[in-house]
Amino acid sequence: MEKNIKISMLLDIYGVLLTAKQSDLLDLYYNQNLSLSEIADDVGITRQGVRKILVDGEKKLFDYEEKLHFLNKKLEDNKIIEELIEETDDIAFKEKLRKLL
């Protein structure tokens, strides 16, 4: 899985465990696709300051996942749901399963 996508998913799961600034800056960088310079200008800190906050936040996200495995469990569950969708002929059931993803 691409690093940017993984961090975005981890942010959705564990973002509330980060500081507000870490969560906000990670969102701006990974979800809103802003550059370090754009974020620095928006929040009034240096590019290096933004980069440090991002690196620290990323480390925390990966540490949480290493300990809790919520993302891995979610991906495994999604794989099972996809397999169920492929195996059933019931259109209404397929739609219900897709909503779980």
N, C-alpha and C positions, 0 to 999 in steps of 0.2 A: 504494500500500500504506500502511496506517495506520502512523504513526510507532512506536507501542508494539509492534506486531507485528514491524516491521522491526528495532527494537532488540533484541527478544527473540531473533529469528533470528540477528542479528549476534553477540549474546552467546553463543549456542550454538557459532558458528563460531570466533570470535576471543576468547572469554572467557579462555582460558588465557594470552593475551598481556597481559592487564590485571593490575594488582596484585590481590592476594587481596581487599583491602577493596573496591576498585572492582567486582570481579566479584560479590562477596557482596551489596553494596548494590544493584547493578543487578538482580540476581536477585530480591532482596526487593521491589524497587519494580515491576519490569516483569513478573515471573513469578508472584510471590506476592501482588501487588496490595496491598502495605502502603503506608500513607501516609508522608509525610516525618516526621511526628510519631511514628508507631509505630516507624519505623526508628530515629529519634534516641533514643527511649526504650530500645529493645532494645540498641543498641550504645554508648549513653552519650555521644553527642555532640549538638551543636545541630542544629536543622532546617537552618540555613544551611550547617553543615558537611556534612550529608548531601547537600544540593542541590549543593554544590561538587563533591563526589566523583562524584555522578551526571553532572553536566555534563562534567567532565573525562573520565570513562569513556566517555560517549556520543561525545565528540569523537574519542577514540582509536578507537572502533569504526568510526565513519564514515571516519576516515583510513585504517584498515587496508583497508576495503572499497574505497575509492577507488583504492588502490594494487594490491590483489590480486584484486578482483572475484570472490571465491569465492561470495558470495551470488547475484550475478547469474548466474553459471555454473550454480549449483544450480537456480535458478528456470527457466533456459532448458532444462536437462536434464529437469526435472519437466514442463515444457510438452511436450517431445518424447515423454516417456513417456505422458502423458495422451492425446496424439494417437494413439500406438500402441494404447493400450487401446481407444480409440473405433473404430479401424480393424479390429481383429481380432474374429473370431467364436469363437476358441478360449478357452473359459472358464478352463481351467487356466493358459493363458498370461497371461490378463488378471490372474489372482490373483498370479502371479509378478511381473508388472510393478507392480502396486499395492504390493507389499511393498518395491519399490525407492523408493517415495515416502516 
